[in-house]
Amino acid sequence: MSKLSLEKKRKLIQILTVVGLVLTVTGSVFIASSPYFKEGGGFGELLKSMGIFGPLLFLLLQISQTIYPIIPGGLHNVIGDVIYGHFGGFLLNCTGMVIGSCINFFLGKRFGSSFIKAFLSDKQYDHYIAKMNDGPGFRRLLKIGFVAPIFPDDIFCMITGMSNITFKEFVKMVLLYRPASLFFFTFLSSEIIQWLFRTFLQKG
């Protein structure tokens, strides 16, 4: 079987991203409106009935979402927040995020540009690599990206694996900058989704 060309890989990822965006919108409406996903609801009870395997399953899903977020917008984080509460959801989300970020770092280090280019256009790749070669400038940009979700964190972690930043330094930055941002934006997203439902959908 012949390997997929770079363009075919990019096209596949673009399709998955569009599908993920559609799932995010429909999923947000469904989760906000369904008591099944509330804390103590049916889905949470199902996970609890699985014992330790429930949180482990959720953690594995969170790791996969961090490696490449097929479902964008932090919907998976919101699900954890709703089902496990602010503290429990944050703990699982944060653990999965840290592990996934480390995996992305090693994916970038191991497979390099041939792997990362599947997720970016040539122009985007050249732009980020130029930032990486900036040294201190890239470190500042990485910290900003970890605090504010304005850059593709998964791609940044992969590119960092190609830089001269050590794994130890990378982990320190992840632990220092990402948890607070994760908690804030997950809480904010959860509140916005529920407010939208109460304001526009529950009126009918």
Backbone as CSV, one residue per row, in Angstrom:
resi,resn,N_x,N_y,N_z,CA_x,CA_y,CA_z,C_x,C_y,C_z
1,MET,0.846,-1.202,0.000,0.000,0.000,0.000,0.882,1.253,0.000
2,SER,0.614,2.157,-0.933,1.416,3.373,-1.016,1.055,4.323,0.118
3,LYS,2.064,5.072,0.554,1.838,6.022,1.631,1.073,7.230,1.100
4,LEU,0.298,7.850,1.992,-0.432,9.056,1.612,0.546,10.184,1.332
5,SER,0.278,10.946,0.283,1.104,12.107,-0.003,0.832,13.183,1.036
6,LEU,1.718,14.172,1.094,1.563,15.255,2.062,0.251,15.998,1.841
7,GLU,-0.095,16.250,0.575,-1.332,16.974,0.276,-2.563,16.178,0.697
8,LYS,-2.525,14.863,0.512,-3.657,14.028,0.919,-3.790,14.003,2.438
9,LYS,-2.651,13.990,3.132,-2.688,14.045,4.595,-3.308,15.359,5.063
10,ARG,-2.908,16.454,4.416,-3.456,17.759,4.786,-4.958,17.816,4.528
11,LYS,-5.377,17.280,3.383,-6.798,17.277,3.046,-7.597,16.464,4.061
12,LEU,-7.061,15.315,4.469,-7.736,14.466,5.452,-7.885,15.191,6.779
13,ILE,-6.830,15.868,7.207,-6.872,16.602,8.470,-7.857,17.764,8.389
14,GLN,-7.921,18.430,7.231,-8.885,19.523,7.055,-10.319,19.014,7.155
15,ILE,-10.575,17.853,6.554,-11.912,17.262,6.618,-12.267,16.907,8.057
16,LEU,-11.322,16.295,8.764,-11.560,15.924,10.159,-11.816,17.162,11.020
17,THR,-11.121,18.252,10.709,-11.309,19.491,11.467,-12.706,20.062,11.254
18,VAL,-13.182,20.035,10.004,-14.535,20.519,9.710,-15.567,19.653,10.414
19,VAL,-15.374,18.335,10.349,-16.282,17.415,11.046,-16.272,17.705,12.542
20,GLY,-15.072,17.945,13.078,-14.954,18.254,14.494,-15.663,19.535,14.875
21,LEU,-15.604,20.537,13.992,-16.280,21.809,14.262,-17.792,21.621,14.308
22,VAL,-18.313,20.828,13.376,-19.748,20.532,13.364,-20.145,19.792,14.638
23,LEU,-19.325,18.825,15.029,-19.601,18.071,16.254,-19.556,18.975,17.483
24,THR,-18.659,19.964,17.451,-18.554,20.893,18.577,-19.830,21.700,18.752
25,VAL,-20.351,22.229,17.650,-21.567,23.046,17.716,-22.756,22.207,18.170
26,THR,-22.968,21.079,17.508,-24.110,20.226,17.863,-23.939,19.629,19.256
27,GLY,-22.708,19.264,19.580,-22.450,18.688,20.896,-22.661,19.685,22.012
28,SER,-22.282,20.947,21.775,-22.463,21.988,22.790,-23.937,22.179,23.113
29,VAL,-24.762,22.211,22.058,-26.205,22.371,22.257,-26.777,21.180,23.013
30,PHE,-26.366,19.990,22.614,-26.904,18.779,23.234,-26.494,18.658,24.700
31,ILE,-25.224,18.923,24.970,-24.722,18.803,26.344,-25.388,19.829,27.251
32,ALA,-25.564,21.056,26.738,-26.185,22.103,27.555,-27.645,21.805,27.842
33,SER,-28.321,21.129,26.910,-29.764,20.920,27.053,-30.135,19.585,27.680
34,SER,-29.193,18.651,27.723,-29.526,17.308,28.196,-29.107,17.089,29.648
35,PRO,-30.028,16.671,30.518,-29.669,16.348,31.900,-28.767,15.119,31.984
36,TYR,-28.672,14.380,30.890,-27.840,13.169,30.864,-26.375,13.493,31.132
37,PHE,-25.938,14.698,30.747,-24.536,15.076,30.896,-24.287,15.985,32.100
38,LYS,-25.316,16.263,32.896,-25.115,17.076,34.089,-24.394,16.262,35.162
39,GLU,-23.831,16.984,36.145,-23.192,16.304,37.266,-24.243,15.469,37.992
40,GLY,-23.985,14.187,38.122,-24.948,13.271,38.725,-25.941,12.711,37.725
41,GLY,-25.805,13.096,36.446,-26.700,12.603,35.400,-26.327,11.213,34.932
42,GLY,-27.041,10.757,33.905,-26.873,9.389,33.438,-25.480,9.061,32.945
43,PHE,-24.863,9.995,32.205,-23.536,9.721,31.671,-22.501,9.649,32.785
44,GLY,-22.620,10.568,33.728,-21.714,10.543,34.871,-21.876,9.277,35.687
45,GLU,-23.129,8.833,35.865,-23.380,7.601,36.612,-22.815,6.397,35.874
46,LEU,-22.896,6.431,34.538,-22.324,5.344,33.740,-20.819,5.251,33.950
47,LEU,-20.154,6.408,33.926,-18.711,6.415,34.151,-18.368,5.959,35.566
48,LYS,-19.183,6.388,36.541,-18.932,5.983,37.924,-19.113,4.484,38.101
49,SER,-20.077,3.910,37.362,-20.317,2.469,37.467,-19.143,1.665,36.921
50,MET,-18.300,2.317,36.123,-17.119,1.651,35.575,-15.954,1.683,36.552
51,GLY,-16.162,2.305,37.717,-15.092,2.378,38.705,-13.941,3.228,38.200
52,ILE,-12.728,2.761,38.448,-11.538,3.502,38.056,-11.408,3.614,36.541
53,PHE,-12.075,2.708,35.815,-11.963,2.717,34.357,-12.696,3.906,33.731
54,GLY,-13.686,4.461,34.425,-14.392,5.631,33.920,-13.474,6.832,33.778
55,PRO,-12.837,7.278,34.870,-11.884,8.381,34.769,-10.706,8.069,33.846
56,LEU,-10.255,6.802,33.833,-9.141,6.434,32.958,-9.527,6.567,31.488
57,LEU,-10.754,6.158,31.169,-11.236,6.297,29.797,-11.314,7.767,29.405
58,PHE,-11.859,8.577,30.312,-11.947,10.010,30.041,-10.550,10.607,29.875
59,LEU,-9.603,10.164,30.713,-8.231,10.665,30.645,-7.590,10.324,29.299
60,LEU,-7.812,9.103,28.820,-7.259,8.692,27.525,-7.839,9.539,26.391
61,LEU,-9.139,9.822,26.479,-9.770,10.673,25.475,-9.186,12.084,25.511
62,GLN,-8.924,12.572,26.718,-8.350,13.915,26.862,-6.936,13.957,26.288
63,ILE,-6.159,12.903,26.518,-4.806,12.840,25.961,-4.862,12.876,24.439
64,SER,-5.772,12.084,23.862,-5.898,12.048,22.402,-6.339,13.402,21.859
65,GLN,-7.209,14.091,22.589,-7.666,15.412,22.165,-6.547,16.447,22.232
66,THR,-5.622,16.263,23.174,-4.496,17.189,23.290,-3.500,16.962,22.162
67,ILE,-3.286,15.692,21.800,-2.348,15.376,20.724,-2.822,15.987,19.415
68,TYR,-4.086,15.772,19.079,-4.673,16.502,17.948,-6.159,16.663,18.183
69,PRO,-6.602,17.898,18.430,-8.004,18.132,18.794,-8.948,18.038,17.599
70,ILE,-9.401,16.818,17.296,-10.375,16.640,16.223,-11.639,17.436,16.541
71,ILE,-12.031,17.430,17.832,-13.157,18.251,18.278,-12.574,19.506,18.925
72,PRO,-12.583,20.650,18.226,-11.940,21.857,18.745,-12.799,22.570,19.771
73,GLY,-12.240,23.667,20.280,-13.025,24.548,21.133,-13.138,24.102,22.585
74,GLY,-12.377,23.086,22.974,-12.397,22.677,24.372,-13.670,21.995,24.819
75,LEU,-14.460,21.435,23.882,-15.711,20.780,24.265,-15.461,19.619,25.214
76,HIS,-14.394,18.884,24.962,-14.078,17.751,25.835,-13.759,18.232,27.241
77,ASN,-13.085,19.379,27.359,-12.811,19.952,28.678,-14.106,20.298,29.403
78,VAL,-15.054,20.845,28.646,-16.341,21.225,29.231,-17.096,19.996,29.721
79,ILE,-17.043,18.908,28.949,-17.703,17.666,29.368,-17.144,17.201,30.707
80,GLY,-15.813,17.253,30.852,-15.193,16.864,32.116,-15.617,17.762,33.256
81,ASP,-15.722,19.062,32.966,-16.137,20.030,33.981,-17.569,19.770,34.435
82,VAL,-18.448,19.460,33.481,-19.859,19.235,33.794,-20.055,17.930,34.563
83,ILE,-19.366,16.869,34.141,-19.576,15.543,34.735,-18.884,15.399,36.084
84,TYR,-17.626,15.830,36.155,-16.832,15.602,37.366,-16.750,16.826,38.275
85,GLY,-17.394,17.919,37.886,-17.321,19.125,38.693,-16.076,19.925,38.351
86,HIS,-15.982,21.131,38.880,-14.867,22.015,38.544,-13.520,21.417,38.952
87,PHE,-13.439,20.853,40.162,-12.146,20.346,40.633,-11.782,19.024,39.968
88,GLY,-12.705,18.057,40.010,-12.423,16.749,39.421,-12.200,16.837,37.925
89,GLY,-13.026,17.639,37.247,-12.865,17.814,35.808,-11.547,18.475,35.472
90,PHE,-11.182,19.491,36.257,-9.910,20.174,36.024,-8.738,19.223,36.219
91,LEU,-8.793,18.393,37.257,-7.702,17.460,37.537,-7.498,16.493,36.372
92,LEU,-8.597,15.931,35.861,-8.503,15.003,34.735,-8.078,15.725,33.455
93,ASN,-8.684,16.876,33.202,-8.333,17.643,32.003,-6.868,18.059,32.017
94,CYS,-6.409,18.517,33.171,-5.036,19.007,33.289,-4.028,17.867,33.135
95,THR,-4.317,16.723,33.761,-3.423,15.571,33.649,-3.312,15.115,32.199
96,GLY,-4.463,15.007,31.522,-4.454,14.610,30.116,-3.743,15.613,29.241
97,MET,-3.924,16.897,29.546,-3.283,17.953,28.775,-1.765,17.888,28.902
98,VAL,-1.263,17.679,30.123,0.184,17.615,30.346,0.783,16.406,29.627
99,ILE,0.143,15.241,29.775,0.646,14.027,29.124,0.606,14.186,27.604
100,GLY,-0.510,14.699,27.078,-0.633,14.901,25.638,0.386,15.888,25.099
101,SER,0.653,16.953,25.849,1.644,17.945,25.432,3.034,17.325,25.350
102,CYS,3.356,16.481,26.323,4.658,15.800,26.321,4.778,14.851,25.133
103,ILE,3.686,14.146,24.816,3.691,13.254,23.652,3.915,14.061,22.377
104,ASN,3.250,15.213,22.269,3.442,16.071,21.095,4.889,16.529,20.973
105,PHE,5.501,16.862,22.095,6.904,17.277,22.107,7.782,16.183,21.507
106,PHE,7.566,14.944,21.949,8.390,13.836,21.467,8.052,13.448,20.027
107,LEU,6.796,13.650,19.609,6.442,13.409,18.209,7.212,14.363,17.298
108,GLY,7.278,15.634,17.710,8.039,16.610,16.940,9.517,16.290,16.911
109,LYS,10.052,15.876,18.049,11.476,15.542,18.129,11.799,14.300,17.308
110,ARG,10.898,13.315,17.347,11.167,12.039,16.667,10.944,12.122,15.159
111,PHE,9.848,12.720,14.718,9.481,12.680,13.304,9.756,13.982,12.558
112,GLY,9.933,15.088,13.282,10.358,16.334,12.673,9.391,16.936,11.672
113,SER,9.968,17.617,10.685,9.171,18.416,9.751,8.216,17.583,8.906
114,SER,8.613,16.375,8.525,7.756,15.551,7.669,6.428,15.238,8.343
115,PHE,6.436,15.152,9.658,5.219,14.881,10.422,4.423,16.167,10.647
116,ILE,5.094,17.221,11.046,4.417,18.470,11.399,3.783,19.129,10.177
117,LYS,4.403,18.979,9.014,3.881,19.611,7.798,2.512,19.082,7.397
118,ALA,2.151,17.909,7.892,0.826,17.362,7.584,-0.277,18.203,8.214
119,PHE,0.059,18.954,9.261,-0.930,19.751,9.985,-0.923,21.219,9.572
120,LEU,0.062,21.630,8.771,0.227,23.038,8.428,0.464,23.210,6.936
121,SER,0.114,24.376,6.423,0.503,24.719,5.059,1.994,25.054,5.062
122,ASP,2.597,25.083,3.883,4.021,25.417,3.803,4.289,26.811,4.368
123,LYS,3.367,27.743,4.093,3.531,29.113,4.592,3.477,29.150,6.118
124,GLN,2.516,28.433,6.700,2.407,28.389,8.163,3.636,27.731,8.776
125,TYR,4.072,26.645,8.170,5.238,25.924,8.691,6.466,26.830,8.685
126,ASP,6.713,27.504,7.560,7.876,28.395,7.470,7.777,29.522,8.492
127,HIS,6.560,30.013,8.723,6.356,31.098,9.697,6.731,30.638,11.105
128,TYR,6.240,29.474,11.499,6.504,28.980,12.850,7.963,28.571,13.036
129,ILE,8.556,28.013,11.988,9.964,27.632,12.081,10.838,28.874,12.226
130,ALA,10.472,29.950,11.527,11.208,31.209,11.670,11.111,31.718,13.104
131,LYS,9.930,31.569,13.704,9.760,31.961,15.109,10.620,31.087,16.009
132,MET,10.662,29.786,15.704,11.443,28.854,16.514,12.924,29.224,16.486
133,ASN,13.405,29.631,15.331,14.818,29.980,15.181,15.160,31.311,15.839
134,ASP,14.131,32.010,16.321,14.337,33.302,16.975,14.873,33.152,18.393
135,GLY,14.864,31.919,18.920,15.404,31.681,20.258,14.521,32.243,21.351
136,PRO,14.961,33.325,22.036,14.167,33.913,23.128,12.773,34.342,22.682
137,GLY,12.664,34.807,21.436,11.364,35.217,20.920,10.386,34.060,20.857
138,PHE,10.887,32.882,20.514,10.024,31.704,20.448,9.559,31.295,21.837
139,ARG,10.435,31.415,22.812,10.048,31.096,24.192,8.927,32.019,24.672
140,ARG,9.041,33.293,24.356,7.985,34.241,24.736,6.678,33.899,24.034
141,LEU,6.771,33.586,22.752,5.580,33.240,21.981,4.933,31.967,22.516
142,LEU,5.751,31.009,22.909,5.246,29.750,23.452,4.494,29.989,24.757
143,LYS,5.040,30.837,25.608,4.378,31.154,26.875,3.038,31.853,26.632
144,ILE,3.029,32.784,25.674,1.778,33.475,25.344,0.750,32.478,24.826
145,GLY,1.199,31.561,23.960,0.301,30.554,23.415,-0.264,29.630,24.469
146,PHE,0.513,29.360,25.511,0.043,28.501,26.601,-0.978,29.223,27.478
147,VAL,-0.807,30.529,27.634,-1.711,31.302,28.491,-3.009,31.633,27.766
148,ALA,-2.908,32.078,26.523,-4.083,32.478,25.741,-4.241,31.531,24.555
149,PRO,-5.419,30.949,24.377,-5.628,29.979,23.292,-5.781,30.647,21.931
150,ILE,-4.719,31.347,21.504,-4.765,32.040,20.216,-3.873,31.359,19.189
151,PHE,-3.100,30.366,19.625,-2.242,29.608,18.727,-2.598,28.128,18.846
152,PRO,-2.288,27.335,17.825,-2.531,25.884,17.911,-1.534,25.223,18.860
153,ASP,-1.954,25.021,20.111,-1.048,24.500,21.136,-0.412,23.181,20.739
154,ASP,-1.208,22.293,20.123,-0.682,20.983,19.758,0.486,21.117,18.783
155,ILE,0.345,21.996,17.796,1.408,22.195,16.814,2.619,22.855,17.463
156,PHE,2.376,23.814,18.348,3.477,24.494,19.024,4.311,23.511,19.844
157,CYS,3.639,22.569,20.492,4.361,21.567,21.281,5.226,20.692,20.380
158,MET,4.694,20.331,19.208,5.466,19.527,18.261,6.691,20.290,17.765
159,ILE,6.486,21.556,17.398,7.592,22.371,16.899,8.640,22.572,17.988
160,THR,8.193,22.706,19.231,9.135,22.863,20.344,10.058,21.659,20.441
161,GLY,9.531,20.474,20.101,10.368,19.275,20.104,11.512,19.353,19.116
162,MET,11.382,20.189,18.094,12.442,20.366,17.096,13.424,21.468,17.488
163,SER,13.088,22.224,18.521,13.916,23.364,18.912,15.009,22.924,19.884
164,ASN,15.771,23.911,20.370,16.822,23.610,21.345,16.307,23.664,22.781
165,ILE,14.989,23.797,22.947,14.392,23.766,24.281,14.409,22.333,24.800
166,THR,14.937,22.133,25.984,15.013,20.787,26.547,13.639,20.331,27.029
167,PHE,13.495,19.024,27.180,12.225,18.485,27.662,11.920,19.005,29.062
168,LYS,12.930,19.119,29.899,12.745,19.615,31.262,12.215,21.047,31.250
169,GLU,12.798,21.897,30.412,12.341,23.289,30.321,10.923,23.348,29.769
170,PHE,10.633,22.493,28.786,9.303,22.449,28.191,8.254,22.077,29.229
171,VAL,8.525,21.045,30.016,7.573,20.606,31.044,7.344,21.711,32.066
172,LYS,8.394,22.421,32.435,8.252,23.528,33.385,7.297,24.592,32.838
173,MET,7.439,24.918,31.560,6.564,25.930,30.959,5.120,25.443,30.886
174,VAL,4.940,24.167,30.545,3.587,23.600,30.481,2.921,23.669,31.848
175,LEU,3.638,23.237,32.888,3.071,23.209,34.241,2.841,24.613,34.796
176,LEU,3.660,25.552,34.378,3.563,26.907,34.916,2.460,27.725,34.246
177,TYR,2.283,27.538,32.941,1.393,28.432,32.196,0.073,27.810,31.750
178,ARG,0.015,26.509,31.530,-1.190,25.940,30.927,-2.330,25.639,31.913
179,PRO,-2.064,25.162,33.138,-3.184,24.797,34.022,-4.146,25.939,34.323
180,ALA,-3.619,27.122,34.675,-4.499,28.250,35.009,-5.349,28.642,33.808
181,SER,-4.722,28.656,32.625,-5.447,28.984,31.401,-6.518,27.941,31.112
182,LEU,-6.172,26.669,31.304,-7.126,25.582,31.083,-8.340,25.721,31.993
183,PHE,-8.104,25.982,33.269,-9.203,26.110,34.224,-10.102,27.291,33.861
184,PHE,-9.492,28.427,33.568,-10.269,29.641,33.293,-11.133,29.481,32.046
185,PHE,-10.528,29.031,30.947,-11.273,28.961,29.686,-12.269,27.800,29.670
186,THR,-11.991,26.735,30.423,-12.973,25.655,30.540,-14.185,26.134,31.325
187,PHE,-13.938,26.808,32.444,-15.028,27.350,33.257,-15.840,28.355,32.451
188,LEU,-15.136,29.231,31.721,-15.807,30.252,30.919,-16.653,29.613,29.815
189,SER,-16.086,28.620,29.121,-16.818,27.942,28.041,-18.050,27.238,28.575
190,SER,-17.902,26.583,29.725,-19.021,25.867,30.333,-20.156,26.821,30.685
191,GLU,-19.805,27.964,31.271,-20.821,28.942,31.651,-21.501,29.552,30.423
192,ILE,-20.724,29.819,29.371,-21.288,30.410,28.154,-22.258,29.449,27.481
193,ILE,-21.867,28.166,27.385,-22.739,27.169,26.761,-24.061,27.065,27.512
194,GLN,-23.989,27.011,28.842,-25.207,26.886,29.635,-26.043,28.170,29.583
195,TRP,-25.389,29.325,29.514,-26.121,30.592,29.401,-26.846,30.682,28.062
196,LEU,-26.170,30.276,26.986,-26.797,30.293,25.665,-28.037,29.407,25.635
197,PHE,-27.928,28.254,26.293,-29.083,27.353,26.321,-30.234,27.982,27.094
198,ARG,-29.929,28.543,28.267,-30.987,29.141,29.088,-31.624,30.338,28.384
199,THR,-30.819,31.093,27.651,-31.301,32.329,27.033,-32.080,32.092,25.746
200,PHE,-31.577,31.188,24.907,-32.157,31.061,23.570,-32.929,29.768,23.328
201,LEU,-32.547,28.696,24.000,-33.159,27.407,23.691,-34.264,27.020,24.659
202,GLN,-34.135,27.437,25.910,-35.114,27.029,26.910,-36.406,27.833,26.813
203,LYS,-36.368,28.949,26.083,-37.557,29.797,25.984,-38.699,29.091,25.264
204,GLY,-38.308,28.186,24.336,-39.358,27.456,23.628,-40.001,26.412,24.500
